[in-house]
């Protein structure tokens, strides 16, 4: 139950991070014009993004122009576009794989180990997508800050950090957090299945006792080359002979039941495995 709740939380965080990354990729608010020095007129605000450049005027006019040529863009702009698009594609694949591997879904029902591995793979894709989205955001932020503090650049061409950079940073961290939670839930689920598979003393039941009050059982292992019970030769293997030590009422009931069971080597066979 705990791993299922973690999977839901991880998927929700991954989906939220993907939506934030999508909004940050599309909107042009990566760099906003800085109103410093001689450029103190706020009637016109210039904004730059990955796909377009927009101008907002105080009269309410809002005009955007997409970049005419992709190859004419700077190398950092082209790399940022590619990384953000790849991050979105990986996030979509991660959501599909996580939905298939979650315990609350009916897909691949009956194969618990395979479902947990698929959910873990979805978490790994979320981690990769968040890391890829973090690279262009941090890269652009560093470039904006370095350009802002350079004294040889005019104030009219300086920009400040836009809202999409903050949104992209938060979205990438949320995606990585969701992927980590999915990976942790996958590990916990595999550990739980492993413990249930190897625990409990199978094929020897734990806590099995004979009927009767105050009865206690002791088991001894005898290795005989050949044990003949009822005229049938049994293969040479370890045999467990269980003797019951109980009160008078328990011993009488045990004698009544033992009258119908064969005896070998002077021992009363109450259990034969």
Secondary structure, 3 states (H helix, E strand, C coil): CHHHHHHHHHHHHHHHHHHHHHHHHHCCCCEEECCCCCCCCCCEEEEECCCEEEEEECCCCEEEEECCCCCCCCHHHHHHHHHHHHHHHHHHHHHHHHHHHCCCCCCCCCCHHHHHHHHHHHHHHHHHHHHHHHHHHHHHHHHHHHHHCCCCCCHHHCEEECHHHHHHHHHHHHHHHHHHHHHHHHHHHHHHHHHHHHCCCCCCCCCCCCCCCCCEEEEEEECCCCEEECCEEECCCCEEEEEEECCHHHHHHHHHHHCCCCEECCEECCCCC
